[in-house]
Amino acid sequence: MRVAAVDIGTVTTRLLVADVRDGRLDEVLRRSEITHLGEGLDASGRLTADAVRRVVEAVAGYAADAERLGVERTVALATSAARDAANAETLLGPLAGLGIRPKVIPGDREAALSFLGATYEMDGEGILVADPGGGSTELVYGAVERSQGARRVRIDAARSIDVGARRMTERYLHSDPPTPAELEAARAWAVAEFRPYFDALRERPEVLVTLAGTATTLAAVKQGLDPYDSSRIHGFELTGADVADGLEMFAALPLAERRGIVGLEPARASVIVGGTLVIEIVMSLAGVDSTLVSEHDILYGIALDAAASEGPGR
């Protein structure tokens, strides 16, 4: 089945078109646009007209791609920003007019799909998947078992926590560049939010897999990639020192200079400090020295799940 998966997040709106057969996924097209749907949301509780317009324009392009590529099933999901917004219908209505009807999914569903996608082609025990987004971070601990060619995913502890790059930036990182006091306040808040999840884990993870734009950006900056090369991102190992160095560099520069860093999309520069701080805190609380960066993310999870389920996609 040819599937289109659309992920409408707080910072980015993304598309994956893939052929899925017997649990195997072959990418046909992947696109991503930084749309900042959650801009101003933490303070106002509402989506702005400009943010909605950016997402609708991006999804209109994705719908055209799906049509052109002969997609059989389209599944669009909206996550943290749409969950939080009192006026989410201002986004969902125009998208329905395009023939795309996103489901606003709860955090535990988002976490499960992220784990399903992240562990594609993985197996083993003690896998922790972190999916730090703009409004929330999904943390999922579990295992993948294979028996007689069949793959079984087991989730032991999953939680969506309302700590993300944009939420942290708008709540704490007001100066340009952020002050040490702002960074420490943001760190203290995030640690307090994350700690109960890690305190409840029975054992330390064997491996941490980190998804999404901040992680891929850190890998791209570390390697000085211009243009972006996904083959050099997927599976890249970021050490704790790499993340600390990235945070120090990003936080020392005003936004105008941050936008010029090789490997960092200029549109992501406004939230990269908060996103990197989230990853640093997750690594510290997990007790790991490094994390694998994966491009097998929630889009993979959406596509795999869509191909396995029945009923109309649009």
N, C-alpha and C positions, 0 to 999 in steps of 0.2 A: 504494500500500500504506500502511495506517495502522500506524505503528511506535511502540513504546515503548522508549526508551533510558533505562537506569538506570545511573548512575555512582556507585559506592560508594567514596568517597575517604577520606582520613585525617581531614579536618575535616568535610566535607559529604557528604550523600547526596542525589542529585538525580534528577529525572525530566523527560524531554521526551517528549510524545506529539506526533507530527507525521505529516502526510500527505506521502509522497514519491512523486513521479512524474517519470520522465525527468530525474532529477537536480535537480528543483525540490523544495524543502522548505517546507511551510506549517505553522507551529506551531499546535497545537490546545490544548495545556496544557503549562505548565512549572511545576515545583515544586522547592523546595530546603529542606532542613532541616539545621541544624548539629548533627551527631551525635557529633563528636569520637571517631571509631572508634580513632584512634591515641593516645588519652589514656594516658600512662604506658608506651607501647610501646617507646620508644627505650631506656629503662632495663631493662625486664623482658623484652622480646622476645615478650610475650604480650598478647593482647586481653583486656580486663577484661569481666566479666559485664555490668556496667552499660553499657559501650560497645556490646557486642553487642546488648543489649536495645534501646537507642536506635535502632540501625540496623534491626533487625527490625521494630520498630514503624513506622518511616518507610516501609520497603519494603512492609509490609502495606497501608498506605494507598495506596501507588502501584499495587499489584496490583489493588486495588479500583477505582482510577481507570481503569486499563487495561481492566478488564472492562466497566466502565460505558460507556466510549467506543468499544467495539468494536475494540480493537486486534487486528491480525492477526499481528503478530510482536513479541515482546518479547526484547530483548537486554540483559542486565545484566552489567556488567564491574566488577571490583574491582581496585584499583590498589595504591599503595605500602604501605599498612598491611597489607593482606591478603598481599602478597608477603613482607613482613618477619616476620609473626607465625608463631610455631611452632605455634600452636593455631588456625589459620584455619578448621579444620573446625567449631569451635564457632559460627562465623558461617554457614558455607555450609550446614550441616545444617538449621538452622531455616528458612533462606531457601528451601531445596528443599521444605520442608513447605508453603510458601506457593505452590508452583508456579513459583518463580523460582530459576534455577540459574546464579548468576554464574560467569563465567570469570575466574580470576585471571590477568591479562595481564602479560607482561613489559614493562619500561620502554620498549623500542624500539617495541613495538606501541602503547603508550599515546601515545608521541610522534607516531607516524604518524597516528593517529586525531585527535589534537589539531590537527595541521597540516591535515588534510583538512577538519575543521570550521571552523577559523579562516579558511581561505582561500576558504570558500564566498562567492561573489560578488566575489572578488578575482582579479586576474591581475597578472602582471609578474614581474620577476627580483628577486633579492636580498631575499626576504622572510624575516625571522627571527620565528618564533613562540615565545613563552615562556609556559609553562603552570606557574606556581608553585603547588604544592599544599601540603599539610600535611607530607608526608613526603619528597617529591621535587619536582624541577623538570624539566620536559621542555623541551629546546631543540631546535628544528628549523629548519634553514636550507634554503631551496629556492626553487622558482618554480612558477607556474601559467601554462600556455599554453593558448590557445584557438584551435582551427582548425576551420572549417566547423561551428561550433556545438558541437563537442566540447571537453571540458575535460580537460586532462591535468596531473596534479600530479607534479612532479619534486622529490624530496628529495635534497639533496646532503650534508647532515650532520645526523644526529639522535642525541641522547643523552639519557638519563634520569639525572639526578644526584641523589644522596640528600641534598639540601639542601632543606628546606621550612620553613614557618612553625612548625609544631608541633615538629618535630625540633630546630630551632634554639632555640626557646623552652625546651624541656625540657633541652637540653644546656648552654645558656649563660645564658639570661636569667632568673635565679633571684630577683632582688630586685624589689621593687614600689615605685616603678618601677625598671626596670633601671638599673644604674650605668653610667657611661661606660666603665669597664674591661670590664664584661660585653659591652657593645655592640661594643667594639673587638675583643675575643676572638672574638665571633660573626662579625664582619666578616672578620677574618683567616682564619678557618676556611672561610667561604663563598667568599672570593676564591680561596683555594688549590684548592678543589674545582672551581670554575667555569673558572678560567683556562685549563687545557689545552684545553677545547672552543674557546674564543675564539682561542687562539693558533694552532689548526689551521685556522681559517677562512681561505680564500684572499683574501677581501676583506670590507670593512665592509658590514653590511647597509644596504640602501636604506630599509627600513622595519622597525620593530619592532612586532609585534602582541602584546599581553599579555592573557592570559585569566585567568579564575577570580576567586575571591572577594576577594582582596586588591586586585586592580586595579579591580574594579567598586566596591569600598568606597571606595577613594581618589577615584574619580570622583564617587561619591555625596556624600562629605564635602566635596569641593571645591565642589560645587554646592549644598550644604546641602539635599539631597533628603530630604523626609519627607512622604509615603511614597516608597519607591523607585519610580523611573520608568525602565523599561528603555529607552524610546525616547530618553531623555536620557543614557543610559550608553553604548549601542552606538555606536562610532565617536568617542567623546570622546577628545580629545587631552590626555594628561597630560604636562606638561613636567618636566624634571629638577628645576626649582625646586618644582613642585607636590609631587613625591615627597619631596624633602628637607624641605619644610615639614611634610608629613604625618608623616614620621618624627620630626621634632623635637617636634611636638605630642603624638603618641602616647607617645613615650618619656619625656616630662616629667611625665605624669600617672599617678597610681596607678590600678590596675585599676577601682576603684569609680567614679572620675571619668571614666575612659576610656569606660565603658559609657554615659555620658550624652551622648557626642558625636553630634550630628545627622548621620545618614547611615551610622553604624556600628551594625551589629546587636550588641546587648549580648553575645550568645553568642560573637561573633567577637573581642571586645575582648582576650581573653587571648592571642591569637596574632597580633594585627595588627601589633605592633612587628616581630616576626620576619619576617612576610610582606612588610612594607614595606621592610625592610632587604634582603631578597632582590631585590626589584624594583630598588631603587637600585643594587645591585651589578651586576645584569644590564645595566642601561642604561649604567653606567660602562664595563664591559668591552666592550660592543658598540660603544661610541663614538658613541652617539646622544643627541640633545638632548631627544627626546620619544618617547612611545609611544602607539599607538592602543589603546584598550580595546575588546575585542570580546566580545559575548555569543554569537557563533558559535564554539562551543568544542567540546570532545570529545563532548558530547551530539549536536551536529550530525554530527560524524564517525561516531559509532556509528550514528545513524539512517540516514545516507546509505549507509554500508557494509552495514548490515543489509538495506536495501531492494534493494541490488544483488546480494546473495548469495542462495544457495539453501539450503533445508533448514529444519527447524523452529526457531522462535525460542526457545521455552520449554524 
